[in-house]
Amino acid sequence: MNKRLKKLRTKLAEKDIDGILITQADNRRYLSGFDGTAGYLIITAKDAILATDFRYTEQAKAEAPGFKIQHITGDLSKWLPGLLGDTGIKRLGFEGGDVTYDFHRQILDALKKKKCSVKLVPMRGLAEGIRSVKEPEEIEFIAKAAAITDNAFEYVEPKIKAGMTEIQVAWELEKAMRERGSQSLPFNVIVGSGANAALPHAKPTDKAIKEGEPIVIDMGAKYKGYASDLTRTICVGKPDAKFKKVYNTVLNAQKAAITGITRGMTGNKADSIAREVIKKAGYGEAFGHALGHGVGLAEHEQPRLGPGSKEKLANGMVFTVEPGIYLSGWGGVRIEDTVVMEGGKVKAITKARKVTC
């Protein structure tokens, strides 16, 4: 945690910020190690404070040994101005992407009530930017989550038969991941068959699966708080010519991206590698989402690989590569792997088998 705090403090100094109030749950866990569901961090050049209520103080002491644990009660005015006064903060950063208008107003009211002259400064992506480059242990945890996901998919996939409903398949996948050691899933399992496969975030329904139609399965496990993300498109029975064409186009787009993405490339450029393959095959308008996103404590985090993304990809980043084609009334195909940038190149972490057409 000391390395993470050092990086954060460097960024605060660069922006002339005396300290920052961390409210976002994943950032709180990342910086302190505390994974309780309530609490705040106040971090300055010298201080690292974890403020939480009686439900979590013992847990906080165990999980965040480098932090001063502050037991808090009542509204913000009862404890926040005092803590800020003790640290000497004059310019306090806060997470602009997490703090609501109402909570911001509560902070202002608490400071005014106690006549605490602290200026609030909105910050965006400070901790998230640090989180985007994973430490070796984080990559190990993601790899474990990926192995659970792979194993669960390869166990359930041969059992999927015509007549099973999407909900039944989703439950079998969820059960298999939990039985193999996953914590609560990072997101609900997606199973979309036939026309439903044209919905990138399809919710499983009572629709019965039919032979020959595309079935998009998007799933992920969680290990020690870290997520994996995997999508496979399968077909029960014999796929027809259209399925083969769409599927192979998506597969070729993914292969091109995984081979072509390199360190220093922007998210926009990475996205364009796969998008060009799909465009040349005549399906450019049917690929409506970004190529990928970061994976870690959250299933969607920095970096973003998509049109307009100026984020540069670096060694240690873990992200998805997930091109797709979605055709209304017919269905869709998406193939997704969680990958890591190592030695300037991309290496797949998820390894579940793919359809061969």
C-alpha positions as CSV (number, residue, x, y, z in Angstrom):
1,M,0.0,0.0,0.0
2,N,2.9,2.3,0.7
3,K,3.8,2.4,-3.0
4,R,0.3,3.2,-4.0
5,L,0.1,6.1,-1.4
6,K,3.4,7.4,-2.7
7,K,2.1,7.6,-6.2
8,L,-1.0,9.3,-5.1
9,R,0.9,11.8,-3.0
10,T,3.1,12.6,-5.9
11,K,0.0,13.4,-8.0
12,L,-1.5,15.5,-5.2
13,A,1.8,17.6,-5.0
14,E,1.8,18.1,-8.7
15,K,-1.7,19.5,-8.5
16,D,-1.0,21.6,-5.4
17,I,-3.5,19.7,-3.3
18,D,-2.9,19.4,0.4
19,G,-5.0,16.2,0.8
20,I,-7.8,14.2,-0.8
21,L,-11.0,12.7,0.5
22,I,-11.5,9.2,-1.0
23,T,-15.1,8.1,-1.1
24,Q,-15.2,5.6,-4.0
25,A,-15.3,2.0,-2.7
26,D,-12.8,0.4,-5.0
27,N,-10.3,3.3,-4.6
28,R,-10.7,3.0,-0.8
29,R,-9.9,-0.6,-0.9
30,Y,-7.0,-0.2,-3.4
31,L,-5.3,2.5,-1.3
32,S,-5.9,1.1,2.2
33,G,-6.7,-2.6,1.9
34,F,-10.0,-2.1,3.7
35,D,-12.9,-3.8,1.9
36,G,-15.8,-2.8,4.3
37,T,-18.8,-1.2,2.7
38,A,-18.6,2.2,4.5
39,G,-15.8,4.6,5.2
40,Y,-13.7,7.4,4.0
41,L,-10.0,8.0,3.5
42,I,-8.2,11.3,4.1
43,I,-4.7,11.2,2.6
44,T,-2.1,14.0,2.9
45,A,1.6,14.2,2.4
46,K,2.1,12.8,5.9
47,D,-1.3,11.4,7.1
48,A,-3.3,8.4,6.1
49,I,-6.6,8.3,7.9
50,L,-9.4,5.7,7.5
51,A,-12.7,7.0,9.0
52,T,-15.4,4.5,9.6
53,D,-18.2,3.6,12.0
54,F,-18.4,1.0,14.8
55,R,-19.4,-1.8,12.5
56,Y,-16.0,-1.7,10.8
57,T,-13.4,-0.3,13.1
58,E,-12.0,-3.8,14.1
59,Q,-12.0,-4.9,10.5
60,A,-10.3,-1.6,9.5
61,K,-7.5,-2.1,12.1
62,A,-6.8,-5.6,10.7
63,E,-7.0,-4.7,7.0
64,A,-5.4,-1.3,6.9
65,P,-2.5,-1.4,9.3
66,G,-0.7,1.6,7.8
67,F,-3.7,3.9,8.4
68,K,-4.9,5.8,11.5
69,I,-8.4,4.4,12.2
70,Q,-10.8,7.1,13.2
71,H,-14.1,5.9,14.7
72,I,-16.9,8.3,13.5
73,T,-20.5,8.9,14.6
74,G,-23.2,11.3,13.5
75,D,-23.2,13.5,10.5
76,L,-20.2,15.0,8.7
77,S,-20.0,18.1,10.9
78,K,-19.3,15.9,13.9
79,W,-16.0,14.6,12.6
80,L,-14.9,15.9,9.2
81,P,-13.9,19.5,10.1
82,G,-11.9,18.3,13.1
83,L,-10.0,15.8,11.1
84,L,-9.2,18.3,8.4
85,G,-8.1,20.8,11.1
86,D,-5.8,18.3,12.6
87,T,-4.1,17.7,9.2
88,G,-3.8,21.3,8.3
89,I,-5.5,20.9,4.9
90,K,-6.4,24.1,3.1
91,R,-7.1,22.6,-0.4
92,L,-9.0,19.4,-0.2
93,G,-9.4,17.3,-3.3
94,F,-12.5,15.1,-3.6
95,E,-13.6,12.5,-6.2
96,G,-15.7,14.5,-8.6
97,G,-16.9,11.4,-10.4
98,D,-18.2,9.8,-7.2
99,V,-19.4,12.6,-5.0
100,T,-23.0,13.5,-5.6
101,Y,-24.3,17.0,-5.6
102,D,-26.1,16.3,-2.3
103,F,-23.0,14.9,-0.6
104,H,-21.0,17.8,-1.8
105,R,-23.5,20.1,-0.2
106,Q,-23.3,18.2,3.0
107,I,-19.5,18.6,3.1
108,L,-19.8,22.4,2.5
109,D,-22.5,22.7,5.2
110,A,-20.3,20.8,7.7
111,L,-17.3,23.0,7.0
112,K,-19.4,26.2,7.2
113,K,-21.0,25.0,10.5
114,K,-17.6,24.6,12.1
115,K,-16.1,27.6,10.4
116,C,-13.5,25.5,8.7
117,S,-11.9,27.4,5.8
118,V,-11.0,24.5,3.5
119,K,-11.4,24.9,-0.3
120,L,-12.9,21.9,-2.1
121,V,-11.3,20.9,-5.4
122,P,-12.9,18.3,-7.7
123,M,-10.5,15.7,-9.0
124,R,-11.1,13.1,-11.6
125,G,-9.4,9.8,-12.3
126,L,-6.6,10.3,-9.8
127,A,-6.7,6.9,-8.0
128,E,-8.1,5.2,-11.1
129,G,-5.1,6.2,-13.2
130,I,-2.8,4.6,-10.6
131,R,-5.0,1.5,-10.5
132,S,-4.8,1.1,-14.3
133,V,-1.3,-0.3,-14.1
134,K,-1.4,-3.5,-12.1
135,E,1.1,-4.9,-9.7
136,P,2.3,-8.5,-10.1
137,E,0.0,-9.7,-7.2
138,E,-3.0,-8.0,-8.8
139,I,-2.3,-9.8,-12.1
140,E,-2.1,-13.1,-10.2
141,F,-5.5,-12.5,-8.7
142,I,-7.0,-11.7,-12.0
143,A,-5.4,-14.8,-13.6
144,K,-7.0,-16.9,-10.8
145,A,-10.4,-15.3,-11.5
146,A,-9.8,-16.0,-15.2
147,A,-9.0,-19.7,-14.5
148,I,-12.2,-20.1,-12.5
149,T,-14.2,-18.5,-15.4
150,D,-12.5,-20.6,-18.0
151,N,-13.0,-23.8,-16.1
152,A,-16.7,-23.1,-15.4
153,F,-17.3,-22.3,-19.1
154,E,-15.6,-25.4,-20.3
155,Y,-17.6,-27.5,-17.8
156,V,-21.0,-26.1,-18.7
157,E,-20.7,-25.5,-22.4
158,P,-20.9,-29.1,-23.5
159,K,-24.0,-29.5,-21.4
160,I,-25.9,-26.7,-23.2
161,K,-28.7,-28.3,-25.3
162,A,-31.5,-27.1,-27.4
163,G,-34.6,-26.6,-25.3
164,M,-32.7,-25.2,-22.3
165,T,-33.7,-21.6,-21.4
166,E,-31.2,-18.7,-21.3
167,I,-31.9,-18.4,-17.5
168,Q,-31.1,-22.1,-17.0
169,V,-27.7,-21.7,-18.8
170,A,-26.9,-18.5,-16.9
171,W,-27.6,-20.3,-13.6
172,E,-25.4,-23.3,-14.5
173,L,-22.6,-20.9,-15.3
174,E,-23.0,-18.9,-12.1
175,K,-23.2,-22.0,-10.0
176,A,-20.1,-23.5,-11.6
177,M,-18.1,-20.4,-11.0
178,R,-19.1,-20.2,-7.3
179,E,-18.3,-23.9,-6.9
180,R,-14.9,-23.3,-8.2
181,G,-14.1,-20.5,-5.8
182,S,-15.5,-17.3,-7.2
183,Q,-16.6,-14.6,-4.7
184,S,-19.8,-12.8,-5.6
185,L,-19.8,-12.3,-9.3
186,P,-18.6,-9.0,-10.7
187,F,-21.6,-8.8,-13.0
188,N,-24.6,-10.8,-13.9
189,V,-24.0,-13.6,-16.4
190,I,-25.2,-12.6,-19.9
191,V,-26.8,-15.3,-22.0
192,G,-28.5,-14.1,-25.2
193,S,-29.6,-16.6,-27.9
194,G,-31.0,-16.0,-31.4
195,A,-32.3,-12.5,-31.8
196,N,-31.5,-11.8,-28.2
197,A,-27.8,-12.2,-29.0
198,A,-28.1,-8.9,-30.9
199,L,-28.3,-7.2,-27.5
200,P,-24.8,-6.6,-26.2
201,H,-26.0,-6.7,-22.6
202,A,-28.9,-9.1,-23.0
203,K,-30.6,-10.2,-19.8
204,P,-31.2,-14.0,-19.7
205,T,-34.9,-14.8,-20.4
206,D,-37.2,-17.9,-20.5
207,K,-36.5,-18.1,-24.2
208,A,-35.6,-21.7,-25.2
209,I,-32.4,-22.1,-27.1
210,K,-32.7,-23.5,-30.6
211,E,-30.3,-25.3,-32.8
212,G,-28.2,-23.3,-35.3
213,E,-28.7,-19.9,-33.6
214,P,-25.9,-17.8,-32.1
215,I,-25.6,-17.9,-28.3
216,V,-23.6,-15.1,-26.7
217,I,-22.3,-15.9,-23.2
218,D,-20.6,-13.2,-21.2
219,M,-19.4,-14.2,-17.7
220,G,-16.8,-13.3,-15.1
221,A,-15.5,-14.5,-11.7
222,K,-14.0,-12.7,-8.8
223,Y,-11.0,-13.7,-6.7
224,K,-9.8,-11.7,-3.7
225,G,-11.7,-8.8,-5.1
226,Y,-10.4,-8.9,-8.6
227,A,-12.5,-9.7,-11.6
228,S,-12.2,-11.5,-14.9
229,D,-14.3,-11.0,-18.1
230,L,-14.9,-13.6,-20.8
231,T,-17.3,-13.8,-23.7
232,R,-17.8,-16.7,-26.0
233,T,-20.3,-17.2,-28.8
234,I,-21.4,-20.8,-29.4
235,C,-24.0,-22.7,-31.5
236,V,-25.9,-25.8,-30.5
237,G,-26.0,-28.0,-33.6
238,K,-24.6,-27.2,-37.0
239,P,-23.9,-23.5,-37.7
240,D,-25.1,-22.1,-41.0
241,A,-23.1,-20.1,-43.5
242,K,-24.2,-16.7,-42.0
243,F,-23.1,-17.7,-38.5
244,K,-19.7,-18.9,-39.9
245,K,-19.2,-15.6,-41.8
246,V,-20.1,-13.4,-38.9
247,Y,-18.2,-15.5,-36.3
248,N,-15.0,-15.7,-38.3
249,T,-15.1,-12.0,-39.0
250,V,-15.2,-11.3,-35.2
251,L,-12.6,-13.9,-34.5
252,N,-10.2,-12.4,-37.1
253,A,-10.8,-8.9,-35.7
254,Q,-9.9,-10.1,-32.2
255,K,-6.8,-11.9,-33.4
256,A,-5.7,-8.8,-35.3
257,A,-6.1,-6.7,-32.2
258,I,-4.4,-9.1,-29.8
259,T,-1.5,-9.4,-32.3
260,G,-1.3,-5.7,-33.2
261,I,-1.8,-3.8,-29.9
262,T,1.5,-2.6,-28.5
263,R,2.8,-0.5,-25.6
264,G,2.3,3.2,-26.1
265,M,-0.6,2.8,-28.5
266,T,-3.7,4.9,-27.7
267,G,-7.0,3.2,-26.9
268,N,-8.3,4.8,-30.1
269,K,-5.6,3.1,-32.3
270,A,-6.1,-0.2,-30.6
271,D,-9.8,-0.1,-31.2
272,S,-9.3,0.8,-34.9
273,I,-7.3,-2.4,-35.5
274,A,-10.3,-4.6,-34.9
275,R,-12.8,-2.1,-36.2
276,E,-11.1,-2.0,-39.6
277,V,-11.4,-5.8,-40.0
278,I,-15.1,-5.7,-39.3
279,K,-15.6,-2.7,-41.5
280,K,-13.9,-4.4,-44.5
281,A,-16.2,-7.4,-44.1
282,G,-19.2,-5.1,-44.4
283,Y,-20.3,-5.0,-40.8
284,G,-18.9,-1.7,-39.7
285,E,-22.2,-0.3,-38.5
286,A,-22.9,-3.4,-36.5
287,F,-19.9,-3.0,-34.1
288,G,-21.4,-0.3,-31.9
289,H,-19.3,-0.5,-28.7
290,A,-15.7,0.0,-27.8
291,L,-13.1,-2.7,-28.2
292,G,-12.3,-3.0,-24.6
293,H,-12.0,-1.7,-21.0
294,G,-9.7,-2.2,-18.1
295,V,-10.4,-5.0,-15.6
296,G,-9.3,-5.1,-11.9
297,L,-11.2,-4.4,-8.7
298,A,-14.0,-3.2,-11.0
299,E,-15.2,-5.1,-14.0
300,H,-15.0,-1.8,-16.0
301,E,-12.2,0.6,-15.2
302,Q,-9.3,2.4,-16.9
303,P,-8.0,2.1,-19.6
304,R,-10.7,2.5,-22.3
305,L,-10.0,1.0,-25.7
306,G,-12.5,2.8,-28.0
307,P,-13.0,5.6,-30.5
308,G,-11.6,8.9,-29.2
309,S,-9.6,7.3,-26.3
310,K,-6.3,9.1,-25.9
311,E,-5.1,6.8,-23.0
312,K,-1.8,5.2,-23.8
313,L,-1.5,1.5,-23.1
314,A,1.4,0.5,-20.8
315,N,3.0,-2.7,-19.4
316,G,1.0,-4.0,-16.5
317,M,-2.4,-2.8,-17.8
318,V,-5.1,-5.5,-17.9
319,F,-8.0,-5.0,-20.2
320,T,-10.5,-6.8,-22.5
321,V,-10.4,-7.3,-26.2
322,E,-14.0,-7.9,-27.3
323,P,-15.1,-7.0,-30.8
324,G,-18.6,-7.9,-31.8
325,I,-21.2,-7.8,-34.6
326,Y,-24.9,-7.4,-33.8
327,L,-27.6,-7.8,-36.4
328,S,-31.2,-7.0,-35.4
329,G,-33.6,-9.9,-35.9
330,W,-30.8,-12.4,-36.4
331,G,-28.5,-12.2,-33.4
332,G,-24.9,-11.4,-32.7
333,V,-21.4,-12.6,-32.1
334,R,-18.9,-11.3,-29.5
335,I,-15.6,-12.9,-28.5
336,E,-13.8,-11.4,-25.5
337,D,-10.7,-12.2,-23.6
338,T,-9.1,-10.5,-20.6
339,V,-5.5,-9.7,-21.6
340,V,-2.4,-8.2,-20.0
341,M,0.2,-6.0,-21.6
342,E,3.7,-7.5,-20.9
343,G,6.9,-6.6,-22.6
344,G,5.1,-4.3,-24.9
345,K,2.8,-7.0,-26.3
346,V,-0.6,-8.4,-25.3
347,K,-1.0,-11.8,-23.7
348,A,-4.4,-13.5,-23.1
349,I,-5.2,-14.3,-19.5
350,T,-8.6,-16.0,-20.3
351,K,-8.0,-19.1,-22.3
352,A,-11.4,-20.9,-22.7
353,R,-11.9,-22.7,-26.0
354,K,-13.4,-20.9,-28.9
355,V,-15.7,-22.3,-31.7
356,T,-13.9,-23.4,-34.8
357,C,-16.0,-22.7,-37.9
